[in-house]
């Protein structure tokens, strides 16, 4: 039986860092330049842009300052990404099924 959690995310989740990466490439900006403008370590930018680190509200605010794109959008994208990843987590799905069955 397929769980509700599996059926709610039919596509591959997109990390908000991918969008930021595309944006700076379109602008001809390097990751090092973005990090410099934001005043954060290069590795922090690198990890976000490669989906290895979450976009925190603070990071999103710095992106807004550096690129002029509203921080709220990145925070919402991160939340949607996190939900999609959680819905695909096998252990979480097993617990979901257990809780759902216990509630019946």
SULQUIZI-V815348 format. One record per residue. SS is DSSP state (H for helix, E for strand, C for the rest). PSI is psi in radians with two decimals (* if undefined). OMEGA is omega as a letter, one per 20 degrees, with the letter a starting at -180 (none if undefined). Layout:
[[SS | PSI | OMEGA] [SS | PSI | OMEGA]]
This chain:
[[C | 2.24 | a] [C | 2.36 | a] [C | 2.76 | r] [H | -0.65 | a] [H | -0.63 | r] [H | -0.60 | a] [H | -0.13 | a] [C | -0.24 | a] [C | 1.39 | a] [C | -0.16 | a] [C | 2.95 | a] [C | 2.27 | a] [C | 2.54 | r] [C | 2.10 | r] [C | 2.42 | a] [H | -0.43 | r] [H | -0.53 | r] [H | -0.70 | r] [H | -0.72 | r] [H | -0.74 | r] [H | -0.81 | r] [H | -0.69 | a] [H | -0.80 | a] [H | -0.57 | r] [H | -0.73 | r] [H | -0.65 | a] [C | -0.09 | a] [C | 0.46 | a] [C | 2.44 | r] [C | 2.85 | r] [H | -0.63 | r] [H | -0.67 | r] [H | -0.73 | r] [H | -0.78 | r] [H | -0.75 | r] [H | -0.81 | a] [H | -0.63 | a] [H | -0.34 | a] [C | 0.59 | r] [C | 2.80 | r] [C | 2.52 | r] [H | -0.74 | a] [H | -0.56 | r] [H | -0.78 | r] [H | -0.82 | a] [H | -0.80 | a] [H | -0.67 | r] [H | -0.84 | a] [H | -0.35 | r] [C | 0.27 | r] [C | 0.33 | a] [C | -0.15 | a] [C | 2.56 | r] [C | 2.70 | r] [C | 1.86 | r] [C | 2.84 | r] [H | -0.67 | r] [H | -0.79 | r] [H | -0.74 | r] [H | -0.66 | r] [H | -0.67 | r] [H | -0.64 | r] [H | -0.75 | r] [H | -0.77 | r] [H | -0.69 | a] [H | -0.60 | a] [H | -0.23 | a] [C | 0.34 | r] [C | 2.28 | a] [C | 2.30 | a] [H | -0.62 | a] [H | -0.66 | a] [H | -0.76 | a] [H | -0.63 | r] [H | -0.75 | r] [H | -0.71 | r] [H | -0.72 | a] [H | -0.74 | r] [H | -0.78 | r] [H | -0.71 | r] [H | -0.84 | a] [H | -0.72 | r] [H | -0.73 | r] [H | -0.73 | r] [H | -0.74 | r] [H | -0.68 | a] [H | -0.26 | r] [C | -0.04 | a] [C | 2.02 | a] [H | -0.74 | r] [H | -0.71 | r] [H | -0.68 | r] [H | -0.72 | r] [H | -0.78 | r] [H | -0.69 | r] [H | -0.83 | r] [H | -0.74 | r] [H | -0.79 | a] [H | -0.75 | a] [H | -0.76 | r] [H | -0.67 | a] [H | -0.49 | a] [H | -0.27 | a] [C | * | none]]
